[in-house]
Amino acid sequence: MNRLSKDDIPKLGRKINQLKKKISRTEISGNLEKVEFRKMRIKKIKNQINGILKKKKNKIL
């Protein structure tokens, strides 16, 4: 797994927004096959962001 830094957080946030838009479009169209997978990806990205912030806090302390 590649190393993520604090500079990568905006990119990850944009990715979350893209996935949310895809979820809303698929719910409107009725194609719900990939919604759960996309929700799982959002959760994984949020965990990565939290991990980056925790590492940053530990370095400050």
Sequence and secondary structure as in RCSB ss.txt:
>XXXX:A:sequence
MNRLSKDDIPKLGRKINQLKKKISRTEISGNLEKVEFRKMRIKKIKNQINGILKKKKNKIL
>XXXX:A:secstr
     GGGHHHHHHHHHHHHHHHHHHHHHT  TTHHHHHHHHHHHHHHHHHHHHHHHHHH 
